[in-house]
């Protein structure tokens, strides 16, 4: 949970889960923060208040100063409605750092171990708030995110309805590996400096 059952630190929990996944994908062994470290970093960035954080600000901090000794090399927004771009970002960079709106029935679906889908009456569901999640995989039916300590399947039409931001992140783990998913990271970094 990385503290997300007690605090609104989902932006930080999503970042910590992405680090875990990138380590696994690349066989790198960069430091993964403990739950206590995730909460401490969250409270430091939020000024000690449990107010939540903005994903773009977390990414800026992650790139410029690092989080838990880990830095991202670069990041860029991805159009949440361009499903091919979402797939490509997961396939090429191992994750999408994403933001969604959570309808009331999503929490019940999660508790019941069900995918997030547009059930009958979905239009009447009030929004409980925003939530940050890392998208780490997909197939023809679902995206797969880590949230609240579990893998959560997300139907594509649910994603199209409730997503509000998505970020491609070039991780330190990928940079350390050098070449991942056919991408020469040194060349990509040089190209990014020209943009």
N, C-alpha and C positions, 0 to 999 in steps of 0.2 A: 504493500500500500504506500510505502514511503511517506507516511504521515497523512495521506489524503483522506483517511477516514476521520481525522480530527481537525485538519487544517485545509484551507482552500489552496493548497500548494500543488495543484495538478500540473502547472507549467513546469515545475521543478521535478515532479515525479515522472512526467513524460520525458524530460531530458535524461534523467537517470536511467530509465528503461531503454532509451535509445542507445546510451553508452553500453549497456549490457548487451544489447543486440548487435551493435557494431563490433564489439569484442568477439562475440561468437562467430559472426560472419567472416571476420578477417583473421581469426586466431591470434589477434593481438591481446595483450593482457594489461591494458591501461586500467588505472584505478577506477573502481565503481564505488560511488558513495554509499555509506550506510544510511539507514532511515533517519537516524539522528542528524547526520550531516546534511541530508536533503532538507529537513525541517529547519536546521540552523541557517542554511544558505537562504532559504525562502524568507525567514524572519529578518535576516539581515537586509535583503533586497527590498522587503516591504516596509522597512523602517520599524520592525517589531510589531506591526499590526497584521491581523489575519484578513487582509483585504483582497487577496488574489494578486496576480501579476499579468502584465500584457506580454504576449508571446514575442512580439518584435523586440521589446525591451530586454527580455531574457536572452534572446539570440544575440543582441548587440553586446550584452555583458559577457555572454559565453564566448564570443569571438574576441572581444577586446581584452578582457581581464581573465577570462576562464571561469569555469565552475568546477570546483573540487579538483583543481589541477588539470582539468581537461579543457581544451579549446577547440572550437570549430574553426575551420579554415575559411569557409564562406557560407553564405545562405542567400536564398532568393525566394520570392513568393511564387506559388504555383496556383493557377486558376482552379478553384475547387470544382467548377463545373466541367472542366476539361478532363474527363475520366481517363483518356489515354495518357495525359500528362501525369496524372496521379499514379497510374500503373508504371509509367516509365521512371518516375522519381523513385518509387519503391524498388524497382528492378535495378536501377543504376546506382542509387545512393543508399539503399538499404532501409530507408524509412522516409516517412513524411511526418513532420512535426505539425500537428493539426489542431484546429480549434473547431468546436461544434457547439450548438445549442442543444441542451438536454430537455426533451419533453418529459412530462411527469411519468408517462408509462415506460420510459426507457429504464428507469430504476427498477420497476417491477419485472420487466423483461430480463434485466441483468440478474436479479435475485432468483428468478425462475430458471436461470441457465439457458435462456433463449436468445437468439440473435436480435439485434435491433432491426425491426421491420416496421413498415407502415401498416399497422393493424387497423381494422375497421374503427372508424371514429377518430383516427389520428389527428384530423384537423381541429378537433376540440381540445386536444391536450395542451395545457398551459406549459410554458417554458419555465423550467426550474432555475436555469442559469447557464452560463458558459462553462466549457470544460476543455482542457487540453489533453490530447492523447497522441501517442505515436502510432502511426499506421505502419505495420511491419510486414504485411503480406496480403495477398489477394488471390482469388480464383474467379471462376465465372459467376458465382453467386454472391460472394461476400468479400469485403475488405476485412482484415484482421488487425485489431488494435489491442494494446495492453492498457487496461484501466482497472482501478480498484482491486488490484492483485490477481487479475485473471485475464485470459485471452477472450476478447469480445468480438464475435462476428457482427459485421455491419452490412446490411443489404445495400446494394448500390443505389436504389431509389431513396432509401433513408438518408444515405450520405448526401445525395444531391439536394435533399430537402433541408437538412439540418446543419450542414457544414458551413462554416463562415470564414475559415482561413486555412491555408496549407503552405508549408515551407519545405523547400529542398535544402538539405544541409550537407555540406561537404565536411565530413568528420575528421578529427585528428587520427582516428584508427585507420581510415582509408588512406590518409596522407602517409602514415607510418608504413602501411603495406606497400605503397608505391603504385601498384596497378591493381585495380579491382573492377570486376565486371567489364573488362576490356577497356577501361578508361586509364590512360596514362596521367596520373595525378599531377606530375610536374608540368606537363604541357597544359593541362587544364588550369593550373594556378597561374601560369604565365598568361594564358588567354584572359583569365578573370581580371588581371591587373590592367589590361587594355580597355576594359569596359568602364 
